[in-house]
Amino acid sequence: MKFNINIPDGANLLIHALQDNGYSAYVVGGCVRDSILGREPHDWDICTSATPEQMLEVFKDRRVIETGLQHGTITVVVDKIPYEITTYRIDGDYSDNRRPDSVTFTDNLIEDLKRRDFTINAIAYNDAQGLVDPFHGIEDIECGKIQCVGSAKERFNEDALRILRAIRFASQLEFSIEPETDWQIHQLYKNLENISVERINGEFCKIASFDNFCVELLLYKDVFSLFIPELKGMIDFPQNNPWHIYNVFDHTIHAVAECGSKDLITRLAVLFHDFGKPHSYQDGEDGIRHFKGHAKVSADMTDSIMKRLRFDNDTRNKVVELVQYHDATFSVGKKYVKKWLNKIGEKQFRRLIKLKEADNKAQNLERSNERIGELHEIESLIDEVLKEQECFSLKDLAVKGEDLINIGYKPGRALGAALRGLLDCVIAEEVENNKVELLKLASKWLPR
């Protein structure tokens, strides 16, 4: 396997400074893994035989942030770039499935690599010694395999968040999880109950942002159901509807697979859009199952789920809005496009189209292909409206409040209602966005 590991100058400078003072030092973990995979590393972490006190002495003339001295970590800034450096260590017992009860520093690199989560993250490198790979991480990278260092049961009992990290790496790298690691995930996932919601949310959002999310959602629905128990009601729930060929859960899996957007808000909306169906169905006398009002129920459930998972308000509100409108009927035409642009804005409207497209692609394509074509037409119309700078909001309107005051309106509700009425008429193409024409219309609405 051919690869290049190009350590940045700043990281190399720190490694050489430690080596010049008699300590060993390597870049380690994700930066080595990503370099081997030909990916651009985000961070370059360094491990060393130097203790925190020794590091502080070596870097006394540099800007140092004492990130976590008790765990052997400092951050050194070089050319405004922070590099985290950690002493080789041996972790004690993990009594809470979250963090070690104690940490012992060591000068043995192998002991440090032994405590890490997965073999692909237990590789160290420097330019002098080359690669140090005692647990065959490169072999697992070549095979596309996620495997724990040593005993999977021990690694997951130490820190249950590693369960979600395994799923995240599988999704991110499109790797498979080796059988023993996979087995222990299904046996020990309930240990995630000991992990904070914030940490779970962080890993979940990363998993959801990758294309392979649909695969992991299918394979590890028991894990996801632990913190999103609403998923359970969707599994094997039949739709009995000519528009659908899958049950609710399988439809959701296919919709997530069809989501072409990398945007997390869009992807979360695709995941949550039909959560309300098992709670809002009506079986007709003709044997067809209907889901009238399911979008509102799904939106309410999404709001509750995202509050529970501690999503920020902006993300939650945007996802809930998309779920609420996902079943709305779209008409092709500029005036309809402008109504939606006015209602939710360009970015949300484009997200809503991506959501509806994924939803329709996961249905009976013989029936939904026409809808998908209409969505593409609507996307083109959005581009036209924006390119031609057509009016769809009050800021684009050719008259302002002061113009209406000049013809007899008084500040207050009547003036605001008149502006909104004029905008509605422009959007509906009942009047041109022309100051003279708009004032003529507004004058007719003046109270006598």
N, C-alpha and C positions, 0 to 999 in steps of 0.2 A: 504494500500500500504506500503510494508516494504522497508526501505532504511536506509543507513548509511551516515552521513555527517562527514567525518574525516577531520577536519580543520588542515592544516599543522602547525607544531610547530611555525614557524615564524609568521604566521598570528595570531595564538592564543596568542602569546607573545604580539603582538601589541594591540589586543583586550583587554587583561588583563591589559596592561599598561594604556589604556584609562579608563577602568573601575576603576582601583585603584585610578585614579585621579578624580573620580566622574562623568565621562561621560559614556553614553551608546555607545555600538559599536557592529556591527554585520557583518558577511560576507553576501553578497547580490548579487542577479542577476544570471548570467550564471553559476557561480560555484555551487550555491545551486540547480539550475535546473538540471545541469548535474549530480550532486551527487544523486539526487532523481531518475534520469533515469539510474543510474549505470554506467555513463560515467566518464572518467577521466577529471576533469576540467583543463583547460589550465592556467587560471589566477584566483587568489582569491582576489576579490575586497572587500573593507571594507567600511562601512558607519558609521558615528558617529555623536553624538550631539555636539562634540567639534568643535569650529570654527578653521579656519586655524591658527590663532595666538596661540590659545590654544594647537593645535596639535604640532606646532613648539616648544612650551615650553615643552610639554611632551616628545618629541623626540629630545631634544637639544643635547643629547649625542650620537645620531645615525646619520648615513648618510642619509640626507634628500634631495630630489630633489623637488624644488618648481614647480611642474608640471603645475598648473593653479590655483594660489591663488585666483584670482578674481572669479573663479567658485567653490572655496572651496576644491580644490584637491591638495594633496601633495603625493609624493611617498617616502616610507621609505624602505631602503634596510636592509634585515636581512640575514646573511649568503650568501651574494651575490645574493639573490633573491629579486626583487623589488615587493612591495605591494602598490597598489594605495588606498589611503584613502580619502574619500570625506565627507564633512559636509552635514547633512540632509539639503535639500533646497527646495524652492518653485520657479518654473520658472515663469517668466513674460510672456508677449505676444510674439508670434513668428511672426514678421511682414514679414520675408523673407522666410518662410517655411524651415528654416535651423537651426537657433539657437535662444535661448531666448533673448529678448531685455534687460532683467535684471534678476538677481538672488537674492533671499532673503533667508538667512540662517534661519533655524528653529531648534528647539530641539525636533520636533515631527516626529518620524519615519514614521508614517502612511502618513503624508503629503509628505514625500520624496518618498515613494512607489507609491503614487497616480500619480506622474508625469511621471512614467516609461511607456515604450511602451506597453508591453504585460503582461498579468497576470502571465505567466510562468516565467517572469523575475522580478516580483514584490514580491519576497519572500525573507525574511531575516532570519538569523539563528545565534545563538551563543549557547554555551554549557550550559549556565546558564538558559536562558529563553526559549530555544528551537526555534521552527519555528514561524515566524510571517507572516501570509498569509491572509491579509484582503480582497484580491480580488479573492480568491478561485483558485489560480494558481495550487495547487496540484491536484485539481479536474480536471482542464483542461489538466494537464499532464497525468492523468489517462485516460482521454477520447481521448488523442491525438489531442488536439485542440489548434489552434492559435487564441487568442482573445485579443483585445485591452483592456487596463485598462480604464474603463469608456467609453466615447464616441469615437468610431473609427474615426468619422469625425474630432473631435478635435485633436486627436493624430496625424492623417496624415496631418492636416493643420499646426500643430506645426512643424513637421519635415517630409518632404515628403520622405526622405530616408527610413523611417519606412515602406513604401510600399514594397520596395525591401527587407528589413529585414524580413518582414512577409513571403514573398515568400521564402527567404533563410532558415528561420527556418522550414517552411513546407517541403522544399527539404531536409534539413539536418536531421531532426528528423522523416521524413515521417509522419508528422501530416497533418491534414486538416485545412483549414482556415474557421472559423465559418461564417455563412451567412452574418451578418451585416458587419463584417470586410471585407469579400470578396466583398460585394456590394460597399463599400466605396473605395476599391482599384480601381475598374473599373470606379468609378465616379471621383476620384481625382488624378489618375496617372499622369496627365499632369503637376501637381505641381512639378514633377521630373525635369522639365525644369529649375527650380530654383536651382538645386543641381549641384555641380561641377562634371565634367566628371570623375575626379579621384575617388571621393566617389562612383559614380555609378559603375565605373569599379571594384572597390574593392568588392562591393556586388555581382556584376554580376559574377565575377570569382569564388566566393564562391558558388553561386548557381550552376554554371556550373560544379563544381567539385564533386557534389553529384549524387548518382545513380538516384534520383527522379527528376533530371533536366528535363527529357522528359515530365513528368507529368505537371510540372510548366510551361514549354514552351508552352504546349498545352492549359492549362487553362488561362494563362496570356499573350497570344501572343500580345494583345493590348499594354500591358506594355512594353514588350521587343521591340516591333516595334517602340516605342517612340524614343529609342536611337539606334535601328538598323532598320531603316525604310525599308531597303532592304528585310526584311522578308515578307512584304506585297505582293510583286510580286510573291512569292512562293505559297501563300495560294490558294488552289483550282486550281493550274496550272497543267493541265493534261499532262501526259508523253506519252500516246498513243504508248506504246512500249512493245513488248512481254516480255522484261526482267523485266518490272515493273508492279506492281499491285496497286501502290499508286500514288497520285499526288505528286508534288515535296515537298511540306511542310510536308505531312504525311509521305513520305519516309524519310525525315530528322528526324522527330520525332522518327520513328522506328529505324533509324540508331543510334541516340543518346541513345535510350533504349538498343540497342544491344552492345554498347561500353563497353567492359569489363575492360577497363583501367581506373585507378584513375588519370593518368597523365593529367594535365590540357592542355598541348599542344596538345595531342592526342584528347582530348574531344572537344577542340575548332575547330580542323581540321574537326572532324566529323560534327560539327554543320555547318561549313561554306562550306563544300566541293561541294555542288550543288547550291550555290547562283547564279551562272552564267547561269543556265539552262534556265530561262525565257528570257534571253537576247542572247541566242545562239542556237536556234532550227531551224530545217529544216523539213518540212513535205513532205515525199516522195509521189510519185504517188500511191504507194501501201497502203497509209493511215498510215504508220508507221512514228512516229516522231523521228528524230535523233538529237543528241546534240553534233555534231562534234565541237571540240575546246572549250567545256564548261569548262574544267579544267583550262585552261589559263584565261578565263574570270572570273571564280570563284576565282582564285588566285589573280587577279588584284583587284577584289571587296573586298576580304578579307584584302588585304594590305591597301586599303583605309579605310575600317571600323576600323581596328585595330589602324591605325594612328589617326583616329578621336577619338577613345576611349582611346588614350594615353597609349597603351601598350608599354612596353619596347621593344627595337629593337631586342633583342635576341629572345624573345618569338614570336614576330610578324614574324620575318624572318623564324623561324622554322615552324610555322603554315602555312605560305604562301607556303613554299617549299612542305609540305605534301599535301596541296590542289592541287598544280600544278601537282604533280605526282600521284594523287589518281586514275586516270583513265589509268595509264600506264599498258601495258601488261607484266605480269610476266611469265617467263618460269621456269620450274623445272629443276634444275641442278646446280652443284657447281660453274661452271664457270659464270653462270648468277647471282648467289648469290654473288659471289666475285665482279662482276661488280658493283652491287648495293652497296655493302659495301664500295667499293672504291669511289663511286659517292657521297653518303650522310652519310656514317658512320653507325656503328652498331645501336646506339640508335635511330637515325632517321629512319633507315630501319625497325626496330622492330615496331616503331610507325606507319609507313606507312602500315605495314601488319595488324596491329590492325584496322587502318582506313578502309582498303580495306575489311577486314572481316566484320566490322559493316555495311559497304555499301552494301555488297553482301547479308548479312542476312536480310536486309530491302528491298530486291528485290523479284522477283518471285523465290522462293526456288527450284521449279522444274527445273529451268534452272541454278541457281547459286550454287547449292550444290557441283558440281564438282570443281568450282573455290575455294570454301571454303576449300575443301580437299587439293587442291594444295597449298593454303596458309599455311596450317598446315605442309605440307611436306617441304616448304621453311623455316619455322621456325626451323625445325629439322636440315636442312642443314646448317643454320647459326650456330647452336650449334656445328655441326661437324667441320665446317671450323675453328671456334675459338678454339675448343678443340685441333685440330690437328695443330694449329698455321700455317695454310696455308697462302700463300702470297696473299695479295690483296691491299697493299699500298707500296709506295716507301720505307718506312722505313723497310719493310719486305724483300725487294729485296736483293738478294745475292751479287749484285755489287753496288758500290757507284760511285759518280762522279770521285773520284780520280783514281778508277780502269780504267775508260774509258780514262782519261787523260794519264795514263801509256801506253795505246795501240795506242795513237796518236790523241785523241780528244782534241780540244781546249776549254777552258771555254767559255760558251755562249749558244746561242739558240740550236745549233746542239747537244750539249751535253745533254741539258735538254730534247730535243725531243727524243734522243736515249734512255734515262732512261725511259721516259714514254712509248716509243715503246716496250721496253723490258718488262715492267710491263704488258702492254696489251697482249703480247704474253704469258706471264706466266698465267695471268688470263684466257685467252682463251685456255689454256692447249696445246699450240703449242710448248712450250719448258719448260723444268723443271727449277725450281728455283735453278739452280746450277751455281756456279761462272764460271766454265770452259765453260759450254755450252752457258751461256749468253755472255761471252766475245767473243766466237767464232762467235756468231750471230752479235754482235755489230761491230766486225771487218769487216764484210761484208758490213756494212752500211757506213763505212768510205769513205769520198769523195776521189776519185783517183786524 
